[in-house]
Amino acid sequence: MVLSWPYENVDDRLFIDGVSSMDIARRYGTPVYVYSENLIRKQFKKLNEKVRKYYPKTRLLYAAKANTNINILNILREEGAEIDAVSPGEVFLSLAAGYKPSQILFTGTSVSYNELIYLLDSKVRINVDSHSQLERILDIEVPELISIRINPEFGAGHHEHAITAGPNVKFGIWDQDSVDVYNRALKAGVKNFGIQMHIGSGIFDVGSYLKASTRLLEIAKKIHDKTGISFDFIDLGGGIGVPYKLEDDQINLDDFMERLFGHIKNKLNEYNLGSPEIWFEPGRFFVAEAGIILTRVTTVKMTPYKTWVGVDAGFNTLIRPALYGSYHEIITASKLGGKLKKYDVYGPLCESGDVFAHDRDIPEVSEGSLLAIMNSGAYGYSMSSQYNSRPRASEVVVKDGKDYLIRERENFEDLLKGQIMI
Ligand SMILES: Cc1ncc(COP(=O)(O)O)c(C=O)c1O
């Protein structure tokens, strides 16, 4: 089995940056999320270096929705990330992790008046998703800066639910309303402006960004021509894909960024838009591959049709396979070199959809084996739940050959928390 750093095969056992997965499972129990701090840092550095090579005035905002453990937020802050937050809760956690308000861009949809009061009090930057949201903001106070999320009429992504632009999508303001919205903010006294799009997630093809950014920049030109506004930044959103299968290639970042920035620079010149900062909001690119879930096999059962392997993680722990049909590599951490057998891997929830893999070749398991569900660092814990009244799992980070508990496992008392018996 070919594993790449920080994952290693040591005597047929999975190690994560020098730490035995078996030891982690014994120490903290299962299921448990395990993250490699060094890989998160490496992913940030890699992308940062590539974007700056082609366009020095670039900022990387970590899309916190991928994983909001305060330690992960902190690691990325130390690397130089800023934050893309999509809820007041993410703003709160990012401030707690030491980000300055000016380093946080809030992009919300269906944002309530009270939430806007919190956001304006917090002094974070706001990326507006509707005309009425702008009116509510201006009713509370006139911020220095406003950014507008544009729907560039074209989206892309790994699943229908992960496409975030286009005619059937709720997000953003359309071309025909864009000038009015910026004019309204300008007249109210807003001084600085940004323009943003996010077309979807799990995108490998630079063509999608070229197409959507062409539309975004056409709209930016129209706004500039009609209102005189110059943009401080153009935010191209997140969505850079990561390989979920062992045999899949990493995205060729050099080729991707060279083509994307070549195109953007041409359009900025052609449209006289100056040289604004270019922002990106990657979430999974920084954290997906750096995280795995260790889960114990509780049951092996044969039916006339299949061999079912029951584990102690379910879609309460990782919902992506059930929600999007997503593929996650599964390996037998306790015996990497076992003979491959075909299994269906399922969780403990009372739902037929609680299945991680169908007809998958996995090194042979028995009850008690330890499995690793790979690429679970993004949208794992952050989309987890207590469904079926199962307490959430713990989180562990590995750094330079040592493991640290960064979130305690919930217990039954946590299931009662906040409930009021009348
Ligand atoms: C506004 C916004 N920015 C960034 C992202 C990050 O996407 P990804 O994790 O695929 O990079 C998302 C994800 O849905 C998003 O909604």
PDBQT file of the ligand as one rigid body, heavy atoms in Angstrom, charges set to zero:
ROOT
HETATM    1  C1  LIG A 501     -18.149  31.116   0.845  1.00  0.00    +0.000 C 
HETATM    2  C2  LIG A 501     -17.274  29.922   0.880  1.00  0.00    +0.000 A 
HETATM    3  N1  LIG A 501     -15.945  30.087   0.784  1.00  0.00    +0.000 NA
HETATM    4  C3  LIG A 501     -15.103  29.037   0.828  1.00  0.00    +0.000 A 
HETATM    5  C4  LIG A 501     -15.567  27.732   0.953  1.00  0.00    +0.000 A 
HETATM    6  C5  LIG A 501     -14.551  26.634   1.036  1.00  0.00    +0.000 C 
HETATM    7  O1  LIG A 501     -14.708  25.583   0.156  1.00  0.00    +0.000 OA
HETATM    8  P1  LIG A 501     -13.606  24.442   0.114  1.00  0.00    +0.000 P 
HETATM    9  O2  LIG A 501     -13.504  23.833   1.467  1.00  0.00    +0.000 OA
HETATM   10  O3  LIG A 501     -14.096  23.471  -0.901  1.00  0.00    +0.000 OA
HETATM   11  O4  LIG A 501     -12.310  25.081  -0.283  1.00  0.00    +0.000 OA
HETATM   12  C6  LIG A 501     -16.943  27.525   1.034  1.00  0.00    +0.000 A 
HETATM   13  C7  LIG A 501     -17.477  26.149   1.117  1.00  0.00    +0.000 C 
HETATM   14  O5  LIG A 501     -18.618  25.862   0.859  1.00  0.00    +0.000 OA
HETATM   15  C8  LIG A 501     -17.820  28.642   0.992  1.00  0.00    +0.000 A 
HETATM   16  O6  LIG A 501     -19.151  28.478   1.071  1.00  0.00    +0.000 OA
ENDROOT
TORSDOF 0
